[in-house]
Amino acid sequence: AAVKLNKQSADICINWGGGLHHAKKSEASGFCYVNDIVLGILELLKYHQRVLYIDIDVHHGDGVEEAFYTTDRVMTVSFHKYGEYFPGTGDLRDIGAGKGKYYAVNIPLRDGMDDDSYESIFVPIITKVMETFQPSAVVLQCGADSLTGDRLGCFNLTVKGHGKCVEFVKCYGLPFLMVGGGGYTIRNVSRCWTYETAVALGAEIANELPYNDYFEYFGPDFKLHISPSNMTNTNATEYLEKIKNRLFENLR
């Protein structure tokens, strides 16, 4: 996929089977044994001076951050649940080292993140990152375990809210690599990546699901879109503002 972008034979490439962001150079971790993202970014760096990596999985993108922690050619931006949660890294104060100082950006979040809260922090931070870093290619890890009702996740995003991130990054018109990632309530992973494929294509798709071999998995409503649960959003507006302001200082 990265080679296709480099050859300019596509403007957006998707690998839903990829996104294995926890794997390290010398160890497997968190269901990931090869870090396809790092390999893809290394390929992109052959043609691009600066590559931006964004991670919207519910878990911190630790393997990708670690690989590029000391370089200023890759900025890693991870939005994730932080605090007594796998993999335990991704503190706001982890900002990169050496030449890579300020090129690792971590947004530590709490349980119950909903669409509005997520958009309120994603849009301004990515806007600022684009402005200051000026990448010539973008990689977005679209882990679907940040959706509501995920078996391992603790956020409350809908498919539409998750897809808004894809839409926003796409609007910059840069060579764009989209990869999968986590997601443990399988029917919602299918919904999410189907919708995000449509977003990437700029296509409208119906909320009614067409009949297919797995149709019964999508009951009782058999719709593409899902509703948020009534879980409490423990991310206060003040908390999100505080994170945003701290990151803006680092991104000057």
C-alpha positions as CSV (number, residue, x, y, z in Angstrom):
1,A,0.0,0.0,0.0
2,A,2.8,2.4,0.9
3,V,4.6,1.6,-2.4
4,K,1.4,2.4,-4.3
5,L,1.3,5.8,-2.6
6,N,5.0,6.4,-3.4
7,K,4.5,5.5,-7.0
8,Q,1.5,7.9,-7.0
9,S,-0.7,5.1,-8.4
10,A,-3.2,5.9,-5.7
11,D,-4.0,8.8,-3.4
12,I,-5.6,6.7,-0.7
13,C,-4.6,3.1,0.2
14,I,-6.4,0.9,2.7
15,N,-5.2,-2.2,4.6
16,W,-7.9,-3.2,7.0
17,G,-5.9,-6.3,7.9
18,G,-3.0,-4.2,9.1
19,G,-2.7,-1.7,12.0
20,L,-0.8,-3.9,14.4
21,H,0.6,-1.0,16.4
22,H,1.9,-2.8,19.5
23,A,4.6,-5.0,17.9
24,K,8.2,-3.9,18.7
25,K,11.4,-4.6,16.8
26,S,12.3,-7.5,19.1
27,E,9.0,-8.6,20.7
28,A,5.4,-9.4,19.9
29,S,2.8,-7.6,22.0
30,G,-0.9,-7.0,22.3
31,F,-2.0,-9.5,19.6
32,C,0.6,-7.9,17.2
33,Y,3.7,-9.8,16.0
34,V,4.8,-7.6,13.0
35,N,4.4,-3.9,13.0
36,D,3.1,-3.3,9.5
37,I,2.7,0.4,10.3
38,V,6.3,0.9,11.0
39,L,7.3,-0.9,7.8
40,G,4.8,1.2,5.8
41,I,6.1,4.4,7.3
42,L,9.7,3.4,6.5
43,E,8.7,2.8,2.9
44,L,6.9,6.3,2.8
45,L,10.1,7.9,4.2
46,K,12.0,7.0,1.0
47,Y,9.9,9.5,-0.9
48,H,8.5,11.8,1.9
49,Q,10.5,14.1,4.1
50,R,7.9,14.1,6.9
51,V,5.2,11.5,7.6
52,L,2.4,12.0,10.1
53,Y,1.0,9.0,12.1
54,I,-2.4,9.3,13.8
55,D,-3.9,6.5,16.0
56,I,-7.5,6.4,17.1
57,D,-7.5,2.9,18.5
58,V,-8.6,2.8,22.2
59,H,-5.0,1.6,23.1
60,H,-1.8,3.7,22.9
61,G,0.1,3.2,19.7
62,D,3.3,2.3,21.6
63,G,5.1,0.2,19.0
64,V,4.9,3.0,16.4
65,E,5.8,5.7,18.9
66,E,8.9,3.7,20.1
67,A,10.1,3.1,16.5
68,F,10.2,6.8,15.7
69,Y,10.7,8.3,19.2
70,T,14.1,10.0,18.3
71,T,13.4,11.3,14.8
72,D,11.9,14.5,13.6
73,R,10.7,13.0,10.3
74,V,7.8,11.1,11.8
75,M,5.3,12.7,14.2
76,T,3.2,10.2,16.1
77,V,-0.2,11.3,17.5
78,S,-2.1,8.8,19.6
79,F,-5.6,9.3,21.2
80,H,-6.1,6.6,23.8
81,K,-7.5,5.5,27.1
82,Y,-4.8,6.0,29.8
83,G,-4.6,4.8,33.4
84,E,-4.6,1.2,34.5
85,Y,-5.0,0.1,30.9
86,F,-2.9,-1.8,28.3
87,P,-0.1,-1.1,27.3
88,G,0.3,1.4,30.2
89,T,2.2,4.0,28.1
90,G,1.2,7.2,26.4
91,D,1.4,9.8,29.2
92,L,0.9,13.4,28.2
93,R,4.5,14.0,29.2
94,D,5.9,11.5,26.8
95,I,7.0,13.8,24.0
96,G,9.9,12.2,22.2
97,A,13.6,12.4,22.8
98,G,16.7,13.9,21.1
99,K,15.9,15.1,17.6
100,G,12.4,13.6,18.2
101,K,11.6,15.8,21.1
102,Y,8.0,17.3,20.6
103,Y,7.5,14.8,17.8
104,A,5.6,12.3,19.9
105,V,2.1,13.6,20.9
106,N,0.0,11.7,23.4
107,I,-3.7,12.4,24.2
108,P,-4.5,10.4,27.4
109,L,-8.3,10.0,27.7
110,R,-10.7,8.5,30.3
111,D,-13.7,6.2,30.0
112,G,-16.8,7.1,28.1
113,M,-15.4,9.4,25.4
114,D,-18.3,10.2,23.1
115,D,-18.5,11.6,19.6
116,D,-18.7,15.3,20.6
117,S,-15.8,15.1,23.1
118,Y,-13.7,13.2,20.7
119,E,-14.3,15.7,17.9
120,S,-13.7,18.6,20.3
121,I,-10.1,17.4,20.9
122,F,-9.3,15.6,17.6
123,V,-10.1,18.5,15.2
124,P,-8.1,21.2,17.0
125,I,-5.1,19.0,17.7
126,I,-4.8,17.6,14.2
127,T,-5.3,21.1,12.7
128,K,-2.4,22.4,14.9
129,V,-0.2,19.3,14.0
130,M,-0.8,19.8,10.3
131,E,0.1,23.5,10.6
132,T,3.3,23.0,12.5
133,F,4.6,19.7,11.2
134,Q,3.4,20.0,7.5
135,P,3.7,16.3,6.6
136,S,3.6,15.2,3.0
137,A,1.9,11.9,3.8
138,V,-0.4,10.6,6.5
139,V,-1.0,7.2,8.1
140,L,-4.2,6.7,10.1
141,Q,-4.7,3.7,12.4
142,C,-8.4,3.2,12.6
143,G,-8.7,0.7,15.5
144,A,-12.4,0.1,16.0
145,D,-12.1,-0.8,19.7
146,S,-12.8,2.8,20.5
147,L,-16.4,2.2,19.5
148,T,-19.2,1.9,22.0
149,G,-19.9,-1.6,23.2
150,D,-16.4,-3.0,22.4
151,R,-15.6,-6.1,24.4
152,L,-12.2,-4.7,25.4
153,G,-12.7,-1.0,24.9
154,C,-14.2,1.7,27.2
155,F,-15.1,4.5,24.9
156,N,-18.6,5.4,23.6
157,L,-18.0,6.4,20.0
158,T,-20.4,5.7,17.2
159,V,-19.4,4.6,13.7
160,K,-20.2,8.1,12.5
161,G,-18.1,9.7,15.2
162,H,-15.1,7.4,14.4
163,G,-15.6,8.0,10.7
164,K,-15.5,11.8,11.2
165,C,-11.8,11.4,12.0
166,V,-11.2,9.7,8.7
167,E,-13.2,12.4,6.9
168,F,-11.2,15.2,8.6
169,V,-7.8,13.8,7.8
170,K,-8.9,13.0,4.2
171,C,-9.8,16.7,3.6
172,Y,-6.1,17.7,3.7
173,G,-5.7,15.9,0.3
174,L,-2.3,14.3,1.3
175,P,-1.2,10.8,0.2
176,F,-3.2,8.8,2.8
177,L,-2.7,5.3,4.2
178,M,-5.5,3.9,6.3
179,V,-5.0,0.7,8.3
180,G,-7.2,-1.3,10.7
181,G,-6.2,-2.3,14.3
182,G,-8.1,-3.4,17.3
183,G,-11.8,-4.2,17.6
184,Y,-13.4,-7.0,19.6
185,T,-17.1,-6.7,19.0
186,I,-16.8,-8.0,15.5
187,R,-20.1,-6.9,14.0
188,N,-19.2,-3.3,14.8
189,V,-15.7,-3.6,13.4
190,S,-17.4,-4.6,10.1
191,R,-19.8,-1.7,10.3
192,C,-17.0,0.8,11.1
193,W,-14.6,-0.2,8.3
194,T,-17.4,-0.6,5.7
195,Y,-18.5,3.0,6.5
196,E,-14.9,4.3,6.5
197,T,-14.2,2.7,3.2
198,A,-17.2,4.6,1.9
199,V,-15.9,7.9,3.5
200,A,-12.5,7.4,1.8
201,L,-14.3,6.9,-1.5
202,G,-16.6,9.9,-0.9
203,A,-19.6,7.5,-1.5
204,E,-22.9,7.5,0.3
205,I,-24.1,4.2,1.6
206,A,-27.5,3.2,2.9
207,N,-28.1,2.6,6.6
208,E,-30.0,-0.6,5.7
209,L,-27.7,-3.6,5.5
210,P,-27.9,-5.7,2.4
211,Y,-28.7,-9.4,3.0
212,N,-25.5,-11.5,3.3
213,D,-24.2,-14.7,4.8
214,Y,-23.6,-13.0,8.2
215,F,-26.8,-11.1,8.3
216,E,-28.0,-12.6,11.6
217,Y,-25.0,-11.2,13.4
218,F,-26.3,-7.7,12.8
219,G,-29.6,-8.1,14.6
220,P,-31.8,-6.9,16.1
221,D,-31.8,-3.8,13.9
222,F,-29.8,-4.9,10.8
223,K,-28.5,-1.3,10.3
224,L,-25.1,0.1,9.5
225,H,-25.0,2.7,12.2
226,I,-25.0,2.2,16.0
227,S,-26.2,4.3,18.9
228,P,-24.0,5.2,21.9
229,S,-24.7,3.6,25.2
230,N,-25.7,5.5,28.3
231,M,-22.3,5.1,29.9
232,T,-20.9,8.2,31.7
233,N,-18.4,10.3,29.9
234,T,-15.7,10.8,32.6
235,N,-13.8,13.3,30.4
236,A,-14.7,16.7,31.7
237,T,-14.5,19.6,29.3
238,E,-11.9,21.3,31.6
239,Y,-9.8,18.1,31.5
240,L,-9.8,18.0,27.6
241,E,-9.0,21.8,27.5
242,K,-6.1,21.3,29.8
243,I,-4.6,18.5,27.6
244,K,-5.2,20.6,24.5
245,N,-3.5,23.6,25.9
246,R,-0.5,21.6,27.1
247,L,-0.1,20.0,23.7
248,F,-0.4,23.4,21.9
249,E,2.5,24.7,24.0
250,N,4.6,21.7,22.8
251,L,3.5,22.2,19.2
252,R,4.7,25.8,18.9
